Amino acid sequence: MHATKNYTGKGGSETVIGGKLLIKGTVEIAPTAKMKGIPAAAYQSNVGSDVSTVAALRAELNKLLAGLQAAKLMAPAPTITVIQQPEDLALVAGSIAATDKLQAAFFISNGGVMTYQWFSNAADANTGGTPVDGATGDSYTIPAGTAAGTTYYYCVASHEGVTQATEAAAVVVTEDTDPA
């Protein structure tokens, strides 16, 4: 939801923004403002270094967002679900075909358009990998010139700040033992 909705109520105007809210700069709270009955001054002292103050602000913001979603003034964040994990591949160096590929499939709850990025990894993990240049679809074709060895690949789908990764799939490339 990208719409901005403005409304006035109880002596002030409020802006409700659906989606991600990014604040660049400083947020100032008037000294007379109250958050759930707590004077704003309680939030303003050493905000950058007081973990409990930051946690209190985060809790208040989460309550506000939940209230906005419950009132249908802001759509809930979409969820992304992996519906097809990439499968391990056993390939032979020098014989890798254009059909040798990894495939992933995802479902997004709001029907939005997702972006994809494949990652390679030396470890059997779906975090900490290196983005594969140009691998931005829901499938990844193993390059024909891939050398012998084992590399793990996983795909990350993203939409409006929500991401979901597949499990890592092992691509094991062995040397050609019967060179012609």
PyRosetta script that sets phi, psi and omega in degrees:
from pyrosetta import init, pose_from_sequence

init()
pose = pose_from_sequence("MHATKNYTGKGGSETVIGGKLLIKGTVEIAPTAKMKGIPAAAYQSNVGSDVSTVAALRAELNKLLAGLQAAKLMAPAPTITVIQQPEDLALVAGSIAATDKLQAAFFISNGGVMTYQWFSNAADANTGGTPVDGATGDSYTIPAGTAAGTTYYYCVASHEGVTQATEAAAVVVTEDTDPA")
pose.set_psi(1, 120.1)
pose.set_omega(1, -176.9)
pose.set_phi(2, -110.0)
pose.set_psi(2, 1.3)
pose.set_omega(2, -175.1)
pose.set_phi(3, -77.0)
pose.set_psi(3, 150.0)
pose.set_omega(3, 173.8)
pose.set_phi(4, -109.7)
pose.set_psi(4, 132.3)
pose.set_omega(4, -179.3)
pose.set_phi(5, -120.4)
pose.set_psi(5, 122.9)
pose.set_omega(5, 177.2)
pose.set_phi(6, -106.2)
pose.set_psi(6, 141.3)
pose.set_omega(6, 174.9)
pose.set_phi(7, -153.4)
pose.set_psi(7, 160.7)
pose.set_omega(7, -179.5)
pose.set_phi(8, -117.3)
pose.set_psi(8, 138.6)
pose.set_omega(8, 178.6)
pose.set_phi(9, -163.4)
pose.set_psi(9, 141.8)
pose.set_omega(9, 176.3)
pose.set_phi(10, 50.1)
pose.set_psi(10, 50.3)
pose.set_omega(10, 171.2)
pose.set_phi(11, 83.3)
pose.set_psi(11, 8.4)
pose.set_omega(11, 179.0)
pose.set_phi(12, -153.2)
pose.set_psi(12, 172.0)
pose.set_omega(12, 176.5)
pose.set_phi(13, -112.9)
pose.set_psi(13, 146.2)
pose.set_omega(13, -178.5)
pose.set_phi(14, -130.3)
pose.set_psi(14, 149.6)
pose.set_omega(14, 176.8)
pose.set_phi(15, -119.4)
pose.set_psi(15, 129.1)
pose.set_omega(15, 177.9)
pose.set_phi(16, -110.7)
pose.set_psi(16, 125.0)
pose.set_omega(16, -178.7)
pose.set_phi(17, -118.3)
pose.set_psi(17, 123.2)
pose.set_omega(17, 176.6)
pose.set_phi(18, -82.9)
pose.set_psi(18, 150.4)
pose.set_omega(18, 178.3)
pose.set_phi(19, 92.2)
pose.set_psi(19, -147.5)
pose.set_omega(19, -175.3)
pose.set_phi(20, -88.8)
pose.set_psi(20, 134.4)
pose.set_omega(20, 177.7)
pose.set_phi(21, -111.3)
pose.set_psi(21, 116.5)
pose.set_omega(21, 179.2)
pose.set_phi(22, -114.4)
pose.set_psi(22, 123.0)
pose.set_omega(22, -179.9)
pose.set_phi(23, -109.8)
pose.set_psi(23, 119.7)
pose.set_omega(23, 175.4)
pose.set_phi(24, -108.8)
pose.set_psi(24, 115.5)
pose.set_omega(24, -177.8)
pose.set_phi(25, 120.8)
pose.set_psi(25, -148.0)
pose.set_omega(25, -173.6)
pose.set_phi(26, -112.5)
pose.set_psi(26, 139.8)
pose.set_omega(26, 172.5)
pose.set_phi(27, -101.5)
pose.set_psi(27, 123.9)
pose.set_omega(27, 179.5)
pose.set_phi(28, -110.5)
pose.set_psi(28, 135.0)
pose.set_omega(28, 178.3)
pose.set_phi(29, -114.3)
pose.set_psi(29, 124.6)
pose.set_omega(29, -179.4)
pose.set_phi(30, -59.1)
pose.set_psi(30, 142.2)
pose.set_omega(30, -178.8)
pose.set_phi(31, -58.4)
pose.set_psi(31, -23.7)
pose.set_omega(31, -179.2)
pose.set_phi(32, -92.8)
pose.set_psi(32, -4.4)
pose.set_omega(32, -178.5)
pose.set_phi(33, -71.7)
pose.set_psi(33, 153.7)
pose.set_omega(33, 177.7)
pose.set_phi(34, -130.7)
pose.set_psi(34, 142.8)
pose.set_omega(34, 174.2)
pose.set_phi(35, -118.1)
pose.set_psi(35, 112.1)
pose.set_omega(35, -177.9)
pose.set_phi(36, 50.7)
pose.set_psi(36, 38.3)
pose.set_omega(36, 175.6)
pose.set_phi(37, 84.0)
pose.set_psi(37, 1.2)
pose.set_omega(37, 179.5)
pose.set_phi(38, -98.5)
pose.set_psi(38, 127.3)
pose.set_omega(38, -179.5)
pose.set_phi(39, -57.4)
pose.set_psi(39, 140.2)
pose.set_omega(39, -178.5)
pose.set_phi(40, -58.1)
pose.set_psi(40, -31.0)
pose.set_omega(40, -179.4)
pose.set_phi(41, -56.6)
pose.set_psi(41, -30.3)
pose.set_omega(41, 179.4)
pose.set_phi(42, -66.4)
pose.set_psi(42, -26.4)
pose.set_omega(42, -180.0)
pose.set_phi(43, -88.9)
pose.set_psi(43, -18.4)
pose.set_omega(43, -170.1)
pose.set_phi(44, -89.8)
pose.set_psi(44, -17.1)
pose.set_omega(44, -176.4)
pose.set_phi(45, -82.1)
pose.set_psi(45, 121.3)
pose.set_omega(45, 176.8)
pose.set_phi(46, 50.9)
pose.set_psi(46, 45.1)
pose.set_omega(46, -178.3)
pose.set_phi(47, -58.9)
pose.set_psi(47, -36.6)
pose.set_omega(47, -177.6)
pose.set_phi(48, -69.3)
pose.set_psi(48, -19.1)
pose.set_omega(48, -175.3)
pose.set_phi(49, -120.8)
pose.set_psi(49, -6.6)
pose.set_omega(49, -176.5)
pose.set_phi(50, -99.9)
pose.set_psi(50, 102.9)
pose.set_omega(50, -176.3)
pose.set_phi(51, -60.6)
pose.set_psi(51, -38.5)
pose.set_omega(51, -178.4)
pose.set_phi(52, -67.3)
pose.set_psi(52, -34.0)
pose.set_omega(52, 177.6)
pose.set_phi(53, -67.1)
pose.set_psi(53, -44.4)
pose.set_omega(53, 178.3)
pose.set_phi(54, -62.5)
pose.set_psi(54, -42.0)
pose.set_omega(54, 178.6)
pose.set_phi(55, -63.4)
pose.set_psi(55, -39.4)
pose.set_omega(55, 178.7)
pose.set_phi(56, -64.9)
pose.set_psi(56, -42.0)
pose.set_omega(56, 177.9)
pose.set_phi(57, -63.0)
pose.set_psi(57, -43.0)
pose.set_omega(57, 179.8)
pose.set_phi(58, -62.6)
pose.set_psi(58, -42.6)
pose.set_omega(58, 179.5)
pose.set_phi(59, -63.1)
pose.set_psi(59, -43.6)
pose.set_omega(59, 178.5)
pose.set_phi(60, -63.9)
pose.set_psi(60, -41.6)
pose.set_omega(60, 178.9)
pose.set_phi(61, -64.2)
pose.set_psi(61, -42.6)
pose.set_omega(61, 178.7)
pose.set_phi(62, -62.6)
pose.set_psi(62, -39.2)
pose.set_omega(62, 176.5)
pose.set_phi(63, -64.0)
pose.set_psi(63, -42.5)
pose.set_omega(63, 179.0)
pose.set_phi(64, -61.9)
pose.set_psi(64, -47.1)
pose.set_omega(64, 179.7)
pose.set_phi(65, -62.1)
pose.set_psi(65, -42.4)
pose.set_omega(65, 178.3)
pose.set_phi(66, -62.0)
pose.set_psi(66, -40.4)
pose.set_omega(66, 177.7)
pose.set_phi(67, -64.6)
pose.set_psi(67, -40.4)
pose.set_omega(67, 178.0)
pose.set_phi(68, -65.5)
pose.set_psi(68, -39.4)
pose.set_omega(68, 178.7)
pose.set_phi(69, -68.1)
pose.set_psi(69, -41.4)
pose.set_omega(69, 179.7)
pose.set_phi(70, -64.2)
pose.set_psi(70, -34.1)
pose.set_omega(70, 179.3)
pose.set_phi(71, -83.3)
pose.set_psi(71, 3.0)
pose.set_omega(71, -179.9)
pose.set_phi(72, 60.7)
pose.set_psi(72, 28.9)
pose.set_omega(72, 174.1)
pose.set_phi(73, -92.2)
pose.set_psi(73, -12.7)
pose.set_omega(73, 179.2)
pose.set_phi(74, -148.7)
pose.set_psi(74, 131.6)
pose.set_omega(74, -179.3)
pose.set_phi(75, -72.0)
pose.set_psi(75, 145.6)
pose.set_omega(75, 175.9)
pose.set_phi(76, -66.4)
pose.set_psi(76, 155.4)
pose.set_omega(76, 177.4)
pose.set_phi(77, -62.7)
pose.set_psi(77, 141.2)
pose.set_omega(77, 178.6)
pose.set_phi(78, -69.7)
pose.set_psi(78, 159.1)
pose.set_omega(78, 172.9)
pose.set_phi(79, -115.1)
pose.set_psi(79, 143.8)
pose.set_omega(79, 177.9)
pose.set_phi(80, -115.3)
pose.set_psi(80, 130.7)
pose.set_omega(80, -179.0)
pose.set_phi(81, -121.9)
pose.set_psi(81, 135.5)
pose.set_omega(81, 174.5)
pose.set_phi(82, -78.7)
pose.set_psi(82, 123.7)
pose.set_omega(82, 178.2)
pose.set_phi(83, -110.0)
pose.set_psi(83, -12.0)
pose.set_omega(83, 172.9)
pose.set_phi(84, -145.0)
pose.set_psi(84, 118.7)
pose.set_omega(84, 177.3)
pose.set_phi(85, -84.4)
pose.set_psi(85, 146.5)
pose.set_omega(85, 174.1)
pose.set_phi(86, -67.9)
pose.set_psi(86, 144.3)
pose.set_omega(86, -177.7)
pose.set_phi(87, -99.6)
pose.set_psi(87, 147.6)
pose.set_omega(87, 177.1)
pose.set_phi(88, -58.4)
pose.set_psi(88, 148.6)
pose.set_omega(88, 177.8)
pose.set_phi(89, -126.4)
pose.set_psi(89, 140.1)
pose.set_omega(89, 172.5)
pose.set_phi(90, -116.0)
pose.set_psi(90, 114.8)
pose.set_omega(90, -174.0)
pose.set_phi(91, -126.1)
pose.set_psi(91, 164.0)
pose.set_omega(91, 178.0)
pose.set_phi(92, -115.5)
pose.set_psi(92, 129.1)
pose.set_omega(92, 179.1)
pose.set_phi(93, -56.8)
pose.set_psi(93, 136.2)
pose.set_omega(93, -179.2)
pose.set_phi(94, 87.4)
pose.set_psi(94, -10.2)
pose.set_omega(94, -178.8)
pose.set_phi(95, -123.8)
pose.set_psi(95, 20.3)
pose.set_omega(95, -178.7)
pose.set_phi(96, -78.4)
pose.set_psi(96, 125.9)
pose.set_omega(96, -175.7)
pose.set_phi(97, -102.4)
pose.set_psi(97, 165.6)
pose.set_omega(97, 178.6)
pose.set_phi(98, -64.6)
pose.set_psi(98, -17.1)
pose.set_omega(98, 179.3)
pose.set_phi(99, -87.9)
pose.set_psi(99, -5.3)
pose.set_omega(99, 179.0)
pose.set_phi(100, -82.7)
pose.set_psi(100, 96.9)
pose.set_omega(100, -176.0)
pose.set_phi(101, -142.8)
pose.set_psi(101, 160.6)
pose.set_omega(101, 173.4)
pose.set_phi(102, -99.7)
pose.set_psi(102, 142.6)
pose.set_omega(102, -178.0)
pose.set_phi(103, -130.2)
pose.set_psi(103, 137.2)
pose.set_omega(103, 175.2)
pose.set_phi(104, -131.0)
pose.set_psi(104, 154.3)
pose.set_omega(104, 175.4)
pose.set_phi(105, -140.7)
pose.set_psi(105, 142.0)
pose.set_omega(105, -176.9)
pose.set_phi(106, -132.1)
pose.set_psi(106, 156.6)
pose.set_omega(106, 172.6)
pose.set_phi(107, -122.0)
pose.set_psi(107, 136.0)
pose.set_omega(107, 176.7)
pose.set_phi(108, -117.0)
pose.set_psi(108, 132.0)
pose.set_omega(108, -171.2)
pose.set_phi(109, -65.3)
pose.set_psi(109, -27.4)
pose.set_omega(109, -177.9)
pose.set_phi(110, -99.2)
pose.set_psi(110, 6.7)
pose.set_omega(110, 178.3)
pose.set_phi(111, 73.1)
pose.set_psi(111, 10.8)
pose.set_omega(111, -178.2)
pose.set_phi(112, -69.7)
pose.set_psi(112, 171.4)
pose.set_omega(112, 178.5)
pose.set_phi(113, -92.8)
pose.set_psi(113, 125.7)
pose.set_omega(113, -179.1)
pose.set_phi(114, -96.3)
pose.set_psi(114, 157.6)
pose.set_omega(114, 168.9)
pose.set_phi(115, -110.2)
pose.set_psi(115, 155.9)
pose.set_omega(115, -176.4)
pose.set_phi(116, -128.5)
pose.set_psi(116, 149.9)
pose.set_omega(116, 172.1)
pose.set_phi(117, -147.3)
pose.set_psi(117, 127.2)
pose.set_omega(117, 175.4)
pose.set_phi(118, -91.7)
pose.set_psi(118, 146.3)
pose.set_omega(118, 179.6)
pose.set_phi(119, -126.7)
pose.set_psi(119, 145.8)
pose.set_omega(119, 172.5)
pose.set_phi(120, -107.5)
pose.set_psi(120, 152.6)
pose.set_omega(120, -175.1)
pose.set_phi(121, -151.7)
pose.set_psi(121, 142.7)
pose.set_omega(121, 174.7)
pose.set_phi(122, -78.9)
pose.set_psi(122, -22.1)
pose.set_omega(122, -179.0)
pose.set_phi(123, -102.4)
pose.set_psi(123, 156.0)
pose.set_omega(123, 177.9)
pose.set_phi(124, -80.7)
pose.set_psi(124, 74.5)
pose.set_omega(124, -176.5)
pose.set_phi(125, -150.4)
pose.set_psi(125, 153.2)
pose.set_omega(125, 178.9)
pose.set_phi(126, -104.6)
pose.set_psi(126, 29.5)
pose.set_omega(126, 171.7)
pose.set_phi(127, -141.2)
pose.set_psi(127, 157.1)
pose.set_omega(127, 175.2)
pose.set_phi(128, 79.1)
pose.set_psi(128, 8.7)
pose.set_omega(128, 179.9)
pose.set_phi(129, -80.6)
pose.set_psi(129, 177.4)
pose.set_omega(129, 178.8)
pose.set_phi(130, -106.2)
pose.set_psi(130, 129.9)
pose.set_omega(130, 177.9)
pose.set_phi(131, -58.5)
pose.set_psi(131, 136.7)
pose.set_omega(131, 177.2)
pose.set_phi(132, -88.1)
pose.set_psi(132, 120.0)
pose.set_omega(132, -178.4)
pose.set_phi(133, -54.8)
pose.set_psi(133, 129.0)
pose.set_omega(133, 175.3)
pose.set_phi(134, 76.0)
pose.set_psi(134, -0.6)
pose.set_omega(134, -178.1)
pose.set_phi(135, -92.9)
pose.set_psi(135, 78.6)
pose.set_omega(135, -173.3)
pose.set_phi(136, -122.8)
pose.set_psi(136, 28.2)
pose.set_omega(136, 175.5)
pose.set_phi(137, -117.0)
pose.set_psi(137, -178.7)
pose.set_omega(137, 180.0)
pose.set_phi(138, -81.8)
pose.set_psi(138, 0.3)
pose.set_omega(138, 172.8)
pose.set_phi(139, -133.4)
pose.set_psi(139, 158.2)
pose.set_omega(139, 179.6)
pose.set_phi(140, -136.9)
pose.set_psi(140, 120.3)
pose.set_omega(140, 178.5)
pose.set_phi(141, -86.7)
pose.set_psi(141, 127.7)
pose.set_omega(141, -180.0)
pose.set_phi(142, -70.1)
pose.set_psi(142, 127.6)
pose.set_omega(142, -178.9)
pose.set_phi(143, -61.2)
pose.set_psi(143, 139.5)
pose.set_omega(143, -177.0)
pose.set_phi(144, -57.8)
pose.set_psi(144, -32.7)
pose.set_omega(144, -177.4)
pose.set_phi(145, -89.6)
pose.set_psi(145, 17.6)
pose.set_omega(145, -178.8)
pose.set_phi(146, -63.5)
pose.set_psi(146, 129.6)
pose.set_omega(146, -178.8)
pose.set_phi(147, -78.4)
pose.set_psi(147, 163.8)
pose.set_omega(147, 178.7)
pose.set_phi(148, -61.0)
pose.set_psi(148, 143.3)
pose.set_omega(148, -179.7)
pose.set_phi(149, 143.8)
pose.set_psi(149, 178.1)
pose.set_omega(149, 179.6)
pose.set_phi(150, -116.4)
pose.set_psi(150, 127.6)
pose.set_omega(150, 175.4)
pose.set_phi(151, -130.6)
pose.set_psi(151, 141.6)
pose.set_omega(151, 178.3)
pose.set_phi(152, -102.8)
pose.set_psi(152, 140.2)
pose.set_omega(152, 179.8)
pose.set_phi(153, -128.5)
pose.set_psi(153, 145.6)
pose.set_omega(153, 173.3)
pose.set_phi(154, -145.8)
pose.set_psi(154, 157.4)
pose.set_omega(154, -178.3)
pose.set_phi(155, -115.7)
pose.set_psi(155, 140.0)
pose.set_omega(155, 176.2)
pose.set_phi(156, -116.9)
pose.set_psi(156, 124.8)
pose.set_omega(156, 175.0)
pose.set_phi(157, -99.8)
pose.set_psi(157, 141.4)
pose.set_omega(157, -177.9)
pose.set_phi(158, -136.0)
pose.set_psi(158, 149.1)
pose.set_omega(158, 174.4)
pose.set_phi(159, -159.6)
pose.set_psi(159, 119.6)
pose.set_omega(159, 176.0)
pose.set_phi(160, 47.2)
pose.set_psi(160, 47.8)
pose.set_omega(160, 176.3)
pose.set_phi(161, 83.9)
pose.set_psi(161, -3.7)
pose.set_omega(161, 177.4)
pose.set_phi(162, -100.2)
pose.set_psi(162, 132.4)
pose.set_omega(162, 179.8)
pose.set_phi(163, -129.5)
pose.set_psi(163, 155.2)
pose.set_omega(163, 175.2)
pose.set_phi(164, -147.8)
pose.set_psi(164, 131.9)
pose.set_omega(164, -180.0)
pose.set_phi(165, -106.5)
pose.set_psi(165, 147.0)
pose.set_omega(165, 171.5)
pose.set_phi(166, -77.6)
pose.set_psi(166, 173.3)
pose.set_omega(166, 169.2)
pose.set_phi(167, -71.2)
pose.set_psi(167, 160.8)
pose.set_omega(167, 177.1)
pose.set_phi(168, -78.6)
pose.set_psi(168, 138.7)
pose.set_omega(168, 176.2)
pose.set_phi(169, -111.3)
pose.set_psi(169, 135.3)
pose.set_omega(169, 179.3)
pose.set_phi(170, -85.4)
pose.set_psi(170, 129.7)
pose.set_omega(170, 171.7)
pose.set_phi(171, -112.8)
pose.set_psi(171, 107.9)
pose.set_omega(171, -177.1)
pose.set_phi(172, -104.5)
pose.set_psi(172, 116.0)
pose.set_omega(172, 179.0)
pose.set_phi(173, -110.3)
pose.set_psi(173, 122.8)
pose.set_omega(173, 179.7)
pose.set_phi(174, -107.1)
pose.set_psi(174, 160.0)
pose.set_omega(174, 176.5)
pose.set_phi(175, -67.9)
pose.set_psi(175, 149.2)
pose.set_omega(175, 176.6)
pose.set_phi(176, -72.9)
pose.set_psi(176, 113.8)
pose.set_omega(176, -178.3)
pose.set_phi(177, -85.8)
pose.set_psi(177, -7.9)
pose.set_omega(177, 180.0)
pose.set_phi(178, -128.2)
pose.set_psi(178, 66.2)
pose.set_omega(178, -178.5)
pose.set_phi(179, -65.2)
pose.set_psi(179, 133.7)
pose.set_omega(179, -176.4)
pose.set_phi(180, -86.7)
pose.dump_pdb("model.pdb")
